Amino acid sequence: MDKNDPAYRGQSFYREWFLRIYDPVVLGFFAHRVWRCPTEIAMEQYRRHIGVRHLDIGPGTGYFIERAGRKPDAEVTLLDPNRAVLDYAVRRLAPRAVVTVEADVMKPLPIEGPFDSVAMNYVLHCLPGPIANKAAAIANAAVTLTPGGVLFGGTVLGSPELHTPLSGFFLRAYNRQGAFDNLGDTNKGLIEILGRSFESVATQVHGSVALFVASVPRRLI
Ligand SMILES: C[S@@+](CC[C@H](N)C(=O)[O-])C[C@H]1O[C@@H](n2cnc3c(N)ncnc32)[C@H](O)[C@@H]1O
């Protein structure tokens, strides 16, 4: 990705060394102690919604896909602008064959689908704000779904009332550093951008995180 692209900083941190410590640090310590949304809750959402043809946008280490209990005939596509992420997740998921696509979810996606499910887990808070800007990512995901398909995921919100002194400290630090761009992200804003592309939208707030599920892509009505 071009260094001047507004989405560059949100994906540039995911290098090999960081991916090696990602699961215990981010999905362990940060999810539980800082954002207060235990990883089991997000995993439960994966288990419930992952479909036979699944697209994972921003797969990170591939932790959720590996443990979600895919069906034997499942076909998985991983999409990320960061080659190190794709390579890491492919190794993690081996010997299962997966398709990889090096692309930025903020731009029209170079894939057709259709997919039964699309996950965008802990990706929206990395995308360039304000939240209205992130509607492009939701719309790009929506067009890859079957009429009965579902988009699901989670994102750290910026709303001050959802933060403890500890999570507020990291929220501000990551926004300064550029890994996050979510200070203005609210649950209401999230519902609004999901609602532009989907007829049915549900969110649940756990700690500083909103988990979301969206179905019935609007273009298909
Ligand atoms: C916090 S990690 C989440 C990883 C994984 N989904 C999880 O829940 O553990 C953010 C992921 O989003 C990816 N990402 C960041 N910006 C992106 C963009 N513009 N388009 C697609 N993926 C992006 C990163 O490279 C990384 O894989």
The ligand as a Tripos MOL2 file, in Angstrom:
@<TRIPOS>MOLECULE
LIG
   27    29     1     0     0
SMALL
NO_CHARGES

@<TRIPOS>ATOM
      1 C1         -6.4740   -5.6980   14.9060 C.3       1 LIG1
      2 S1         -6.1190   -6.7530   13.5260 S.3       1 LIG1
      3 C2         -7.5040   -7.8690   13.5880 C.3       1 LIG1
      4 C3         -7.1030   -9.2670   13.1890 C.3       1 LIG1
      5 C4         -8.1900  -10.3280   13.3000 C.3       1 LIG1
      6 N1         -9.3570  -10.0260   12.4980 N.3       1 LIG1
      7 C5         -8.5860  -10.5270   14.7350 C.2       1 LIG1
      8 O1         -9.7480  -10.2460   15.0760 O.co2     1 LIG1
      9 O2         -7.7390  -10.9410   15.5200 O.co2     1 LIG1
     10 C6         -6.5080   -5.7100   12.1400 C.3       1 LIG1
     11 C7         -6.3810   -6.3930   10.7890 C.3       1 LIG1
     12 O3         -6.9590   -5.5280    9.8040 O.3       1 LIG1
     13 C8         -6.0720   -5.3790    8.7260 C.3       1 LIG1
     14 N2         -6.3240   -4.0940    8.0750 N.ar      1 LIG1
     15 C9         -5.9610   -2.8650    8.4880 C.ar      1 LIG1
     16 N3         -6.3160   -1.9480    7.5840 N.ar      1 LIG1
     17 C10        -6.9430   -2.6180    6.5740 C.ar      1 LIG1
     18 C11        -7.5390   -2.2200    5.3410 C.ar      1 LIG1
     19 N4         -7.5400   -0.9540    4.9650 N.pl3     1 LIG1
     20 N5         -8.1170   -3.1780    4.5680 N.ar      1 LIG1
     21 C12        -8.1300   -4.4900    4.9640 C.ar      1 LIG1
     22 N6         -7.5640   -4.9170    6.1100 N.ar      1 LIG1
     23 C13        -6.9780   -3.9920    6.9030 C.ar      1 LIG1
     24 C14        -4.6860   -5.5100    9.3680 C.3       1 LIG1
     25 O4         -3.6550   -5.7540    8.4310 O.3       1 LIG1
     26 C15        -4.9370   -6.6530   10.3440 C.3       1 LIG1
     27 O5         -4.8710   -7.9020    9.6960 O.3       1 LIG1
@<TRIPOS>BOND
     1     1     2 1
     2     2     3 1
     3     2    10 1
     4     3     4 1
     5     4     5 1
     6     5     6 1
     7     5     7 1
     8     7     8 2
     9     7     9 1
    10    10    11 1
    11    11    12 1
    12    11    26 1
    13    12    13 1
    14    13    14 1
    15    13    24 1
    16    14    15 ar
    17    14    23 ar
    18    15    16 ar
    19    16    17 ar
    20    17    18 ar
    21    17    23 ar
    22    18    19 1
    23    18    20 ar
    24    20    21 ar
    25    21    22 ar
    26    22    23 ar
    27    24    25 1
    28    24    26 1
    29    26    27 1
@<TRIPOS>SUBSTRUCTURE
     1 LIG1         1 GROUP 0 **** ****
